[in-house]
């Protein structure tokens, strides 16, 4: 799971984003990955050390709408799940209490 931070100031650095996240949430970043860095309003995907969904949701509430570096931030939690057929089959086996194949 990662935080998507949008509407960033062009030219913002990884260090600045890491400092923002640490200052306002107390959580250190593991990875900052820029998206559309050359656009007028770039974004970044931020991975936070040892963060679970609840932690990221609290961080989203804290940062979303914040005015930072002359822009109002748009922050959202991105969670990726395994929706493959094998994952569905595994969940069904667990629901029935069957042993793994």
Phi and psi in degrees as GROMACS dihedral restraints (atoms count N, CA, C in turn):
[ dihedral_restraints ]
;  ai    aj    ak    al  type     phi  dphi    fc
    3     4     5     6     1  -140.3    20    10
    4     5     6     7     1   162.3    20    10
    6     7     8     9     1   -96.6    20    10
    7     8     9    10     1   134.4    20    10
    9    10    11    12     1  -101.3    20    10
   10    11    12    13     1   120.1    20    10
   12    13    14    15     1  -113.8    20    10
   13    14    15    16     1   113.0    20    10
   15    16    17    18     1  -112.2    20    10
   16    17    18    19     1   171.0    20    10
   18    19    20    21     1    64.1    20    10
   19    20    21    22     1    40.9    20    10
   21    22    23    24     1   -77.9    20    10
   22    23    24    25     1   158.5    20    10
   24    25    26    27     1   -71.4    20    10
   25    26    27    28     1   131.9    20    10
   27    28    29    30     1   -56.3    20    10
   28    29    30    31     1   138.1    20    10
   30    31    32    33     1    86.0    20    10
   31    32    33    34     1     1.8    20    10
   33    34    35    36     1   -61.9    20    10
   34    35    36    37     1   147.0    20    10
   36    37    38    39     1  -101.8    20    10
   37    38    39    40     1   162.7    20    10
   39    40    41    42     1   -59.8    20    10
   40    41    42    43     1   -42.6    20    10
   42    43    44    45     1   -59.0    20    10
   43    44    45    46     1   -39.8    20    10
   45    46    47    48     1   -66.5    20    10
   46    47    48    49     1   -41.4    20    10
   48    49    50    51     1   -66.8    20    10
   49    50    51    52     1   -44.1    20    10
   51    52    53    54     1   -59.8    20    10
   52    53    54    55     1   -41.7    20    10
   54    55    56    57     1   -65.7    20    10
   55    56    57    58     1   -40.2    20    10
   57    58    59    60     1   -60.0    20    10
   58    59    60    61     1   -51.8    20    10
   60    61    62    63     1   -62.0    20    10
   61    62    63    64     1   -44.7    20    10
   63    64    65    66     1   -64.0    20    10
   64    65    66    67     1   -44.5    20    10
   66    67    68    69     1   -63.2    20    10
   67    68    69    70     1   -44.0    20    10
   69    70    71    72     1   -97.0    20    10
   70    71    72    73     1    -9.4    20    10
   72    73    74    75     1  -126.8    20    10
   73    74    75    76     1   -18.3    20    10
   75    76    77    78     1    78.6    20    10
   76    77    78    79     1     6.6    20    10
   78    79    80    81     1  -107.2    20    10
   79    80    81    82     1   131.7    20    10
   81    82    83    84     1   -80.4    20    10
   82    83    84    85     1   144.0    20    10
   84    85    86    87     1   -83.2    20    10
   85    86    87    88     1   142.7    20    10
   87    88    89    90     1   -96.1    20    10
   88    89    90    91     1   -37.8    20    10
   90    91    92    93     1  -150.1    20    10
   91    92    93    94     1   137.8    20    10
   93    94    95    96     1  -125.0    20    10
   94    95    96    97     1   120.3    20    10
   96    97    98    99     1  -121.6    20    10
   97    98    99   100     1   117.6    20    10
   99   100   101   102     1   -79.2    20    10
  100   101   102   103     1   145.7    20    10
  102   103   104   105     1  -124.8    20    10
  103   104   105   106     1   131.9    20    10
  105   106   107   108     1    52.9    20    10
  106   107   108   109     1    48.4    20    10
  108   109   110   111     1   -58.3    20    10
  109   110   111   112     1   -29.0    20    10
  111   112   113   114     1   -89.9    20    10
  112   113   114   115     1    -2.6    20    10
  114   115   116   117     1   -78.9    20    10
  115   116   117   118     1   170.3    20    10
  117   118   119   120     1   -64.2    20    10
  118   119   120   121     1   -39.0    20    10
  120   121   122   123     1  -127.2    20    10
  121   122   123   124     1    82.6    20    10
  123   124   125   126     1   -68.1    20    10
  124   125   126   127     1   169.8    20    10
  126   127   128   129     1  -134.0    20    10
  127   128   129   130     1   170.9    20    10
  129   130   131   132     1  -144.1    20    10
  130   131   132   133     1   143.5    20    10
  132   133   134   135     1   -97.8    20    10
  133   134   135   136     1   127.4    20    10
  135   136   137   138     1  -120.3    20    10
  136   137   138   139     1   123.2    20    10
  138   139   140   141     1   -99.3    20    10
  139   140   141   142     1   131.3    20    10
  141   142   143   144     1  -110.5    20    10
  142   143   144   145     1   135.8    20    10
  144   145   146   147     1   -60.6    20    10
  145   146   147   148     1   128.1    20    10
  147   148   149   150     1    55.6    20    10
  148   149   150   151     1    31.5    20    10
  150   151   152   153     1   -91.4    20    10
  151   152   153   154     1   136.6    20    10
  153   154   155   156     1  -106.2    20    10
  154   155   156   157     1  -179.6    20    10
  156   157   158   159     1   -59.7    20    10
  157   158   159   160     1   -43.6    20    10
  159   160   161   162     1   -62.4    20    10
  160   161   162   163     1   -43.2    20    10
  162   163   164   165     1   -60.4    20    10
  163   164   165   166     1   -46.8    20    10
  165   166   167   168     1   -65.9    20    10
  166   167   168   169     1   -36.0    20    10
  168   169   170   171     1   -65.0    20    10
  169   170   171   172     1   -38.4    20    10
  171   172   173   174     1   -66.7    20    10
  172   173   174   175     1   -39.5    20    10
  174   175   176   177     1   -65.1    20    10
  175   176   177   178     1   -39.9    20    10
  177   178   179   180     1   -59.1    20    10
  178   179   180   181     1   -47.0    20    10
  180   181   182   183     1   -61.1    20    10
  181   182   183   184     1   -37.8    20    10
  183   184   185   186     1   -70.5    20    10
  184   185   186   187     1   -40.5    20    10
  186   187   188   189     1   -94.9    20    10
  187   188   189   190     1   -28.8    20    10
  189   190   191   192     1   -63.7    20    10
  190   191   192   193     1   127.8    20    10
  192   193   194   195     1    87.3    20    10
  193   194   195   196     1    -4.1    20    10
  195   196   197   198     1   -67.2    20    10
  196   197   198   199     1   137.2    20    10
  198   199   200   201     1   -88.9    20    10
  199   200   201   202     1   115.2    20    10
  201   202   203   204     1  -141.3    20    10
  202   203   204   205     1   128.3    20    10
  204   205   206   207     1    52.0    20    10
  205   206   207   208     1    47.9    20    10
  207   208   209   210     1    69.9    20    10
  208   209   210   211     1    16.9    20    10
  210   211   212   213     1  -140.2    20    10
  211   212   213   214     1   146.7    20    10
  213   214   215   216     1   -87.0    20    10
  214   215   216   217     1   117.6    20    10
  216   217   218   219     1   -73.1    20    10
  217   218   219   220     1   146.5    20    10
  219   220   221   222     1  -117.3    20    10
  220   221   222   223     1   112.4    20    10
  222   223   224   225     1  -123.2    20    10
  223   224   225   226     1   131.7    20    10
  225   226   227   228     1  -142.8    20    10
  226   227   228   229     1   149.9    20    10
  228   229   230   231     1   -84.8    20    10
  229   230   231   232     1   131.3    20    10
  231   232   233   234     1  -111.4    20    10
  232   233   234   235     1   117.5    20    10
  234   235   236   237     1  -117.3    20    10
  235   236   237   238     1   134.0    20    10
  237   238   239   240     1  -110.5    20    10
  238   239   240   241     1   132.7    20    10
  240   241   242   243     1  -121.9    20    10
  241   242   243   244     1   158.0    20    10
  243   244   245   246     1   -88.4    20    10
  244   245   246   247     1   106.8    20    10
  246   247   248   249     1  -107.2    20    10
  247   248   249   250     1    25.4    20    10
  249   250   251   252     1   -73.5    20    10
  250   251   252   253     1   164.7    20    10
  252   253   254   255     1   -61.5    20    10
  253   254   255   256     1   -38.3    20    10
  255   256   257   258     1   -63.9    20    10
  256   257   258   259     1   -39.6    20    10
  258   259   260   261     1   -64.4    20    10
  259   260   261   262     1   -41.0    20    10
  261   262   263   264     1   -62.4    20    10
  262   263   264   265     1   -43.3    20    10
  264   265   266   267     1   -62.9    20    10
  265   266   267   268     1   -41.0    20    10
  267   268   269   270     1   -64.1    20    10
  268   269   270   271     1   -43.2    20    10
  270   271   272   273     1   -62.4    20    10
  271   272   273   274     1   -40.3    20    10
  273   274   275   276     1   -65.3    20    10
  274   275   276   277     1   -42.3    20    10
  276   277   278   279     1   -60.8    20    10
  277   278   279   280     1   -43.5    20    10
  279   280   281   282     1   -64.6    20    10
  280   281   282   283     1   -38.7    20    10
  282   283   284   285     1   -62.9    20    10
  283   284   285   286     1   -40.6    20    10
  285   286   287   288     1   -80.7    20    10
  286   287   288   289     1   -15.0    20    10
  288   289   290   291     1    81.8    20    10
  289   290   291   292     1    17.0    20    10
  291   292   293   294     1   -75.7    20    10
  292   293   294   295     1   152.9    20    10
  294   295   296   297     1   -76.1    20    10
  295   296   297   298     1   155.2    20    10
  297   298   299   300     1   -64.8    20    10
  298   299   300   301     1   148.4    20    10
